[in-house]
């Protein structure tokens, strides 16, 4: 399912113009990204929690040459599924 599919489904079900739904969906996604970029946690009750975690630096290996390569520390976004979603997906 794509963002466009979500917009179309909400638009049909709620009888709201697609352009308005698209704007709200995009604003929601932008707010989530903005909060995560500032190191905040985003919790959507019964859906899940988005959190920024740090991956520590490590030594990797180039698969072509076999040479060891240092991989720097970086931040990644993790998602933990909420209970309601976990039950429905089972």
N, C-alpha and C positions, 0 to 999 in steps of 0.2 A: 504494500500500500504506500502510495506516495503522498506528499503534501497536497497535491492537486486532488487526489482521491478523497482525502480528509475534508478538504474545503467543499467539494461537490456534495459529499454525504451530509455534512452539517447544513449546508445551504438548502438542500432538499428537505431534510427533516425539520428544520426550524423555520422554513419559509423566509429566509433572509437572503439578500442579494449576495452573489458569490464574491464580489469585490469587497464587501464589508467583512465577510467571513475571512477572506484571504488576509485582509489587513490585520484583523484580530489574531489570527493564527501566527502571522509573521511577527507581530509585536510580542506575542507570548514567547516565541522561540528566541527572539532578540533579547528579551529580558533574562531568560535562562542563561544564554551565552554570556551576557554582560555580568551577571552575578557570579558565574563560574570563573570568568576571567579576573574577577576581583577576589577570588579565593573563597567565596561564600558557598555554602551548601544549599541546594534547592530541594525542598521536600514537598512532594505532591502526595497528600494523604491518600492512602489506599492504592496508589499507583507505584511510587518508588522514590528513591532519593538519589540525586546526582551529587557527586562529591569530587573535588580535585585532590588527587594523591600525588606524591612525589615518588618517582622511581629512582633508586640510587644508581650511581655510576657503576659501570662494570666493564669487564674486558670481553669483547666479542671476537669473532673470527670471520674473516672474509672467506666465503665458501669457494671462490675461484682460486685464490692464491694460497689460502691456508694461513695467511699472515694475521697476527693478533692486532685488534683495533680497539682503542679505548672508546667506550660509549659513554657520553656525558650524562649527568643527572638530568631528568626532565619531568615535567608535570603531565599527568594524564587524567582524563575524566573517567570516573567509574560510576556504575549505576547498580543500585541494589533494589531488587524488585520488592514491591509492597505485598502485603498478605492477600489482599483481594485479587490482585492480578495473578499472584502465584496460584491461588485456588482455581481461578477461572481457566488458566492456561493448562493446568493439569488435566 
